[in-house]
């Protein structure tokens, strides 16, 4: 089981962003994830440029994130057995789910 305590980082993560209706909004395998000082950073590039989320872990264990490069908010939950973060995002009237999968070989 993978734990995310202390500082950790993973490069080459797979990110999948889905709209509420299930259609794929974005997918890439060049997402970087950093856990530092109880916070989480998720960074990837789409056709509009860098997408940079950061935020803190809440008492319930979820990460409440805001995007520095877009008017977007998100929540991610770490699923240790699956080695991934899953959650929701919202930007204006648009919303959906997203998944960030950590690479298997890197801890």
Secondary structure, DSSP 4 states (H G I P E B T S, - for coil): -----SSEEEEEEEEEEEETTS-EEEEEEEEEEEEETTEEEEEEEETTEEEEEEEEE-TTS-EEEEESSSS-EEEEEEETTTTEEEEEEEETTEEEEEEEEPPTT--
